């Protein structure tokens, strides 16, 4: 569990530096990202393509709580992202990651504008 949490922390550090490949090195090839109420990305290549636009400017976020249990790590916090109009907006988020063999295999993300 602690290893999974450390992996997520390393991946998050990479993404805030704009290092998409560094982040993706912590994901399985079959990784699935489910943005609840929005879209589902299937496979590392789909995530890579999404990141190229959504994270063109690296996201700024603060994890307030980590919860690790078995193959799951949940991160709860705040994230600043560009909205549909290109303006930076602050969101509350909850990411539930499922790990497989030490890699991030599935994400269920709840992102809400307060």
Secondary structure, DSSP 8 states (H G I E B T S, - for coil): -HHHHHHHHHHHHHHHTT-HHHHHTTEEEEEEEEETTTEEEESHHHHHHHHHHHTSS--EEEEEEEEEETTEEEEEEEEEEE-TTS-EEEEEEEEEEEEETTEEEEEEEEEE--
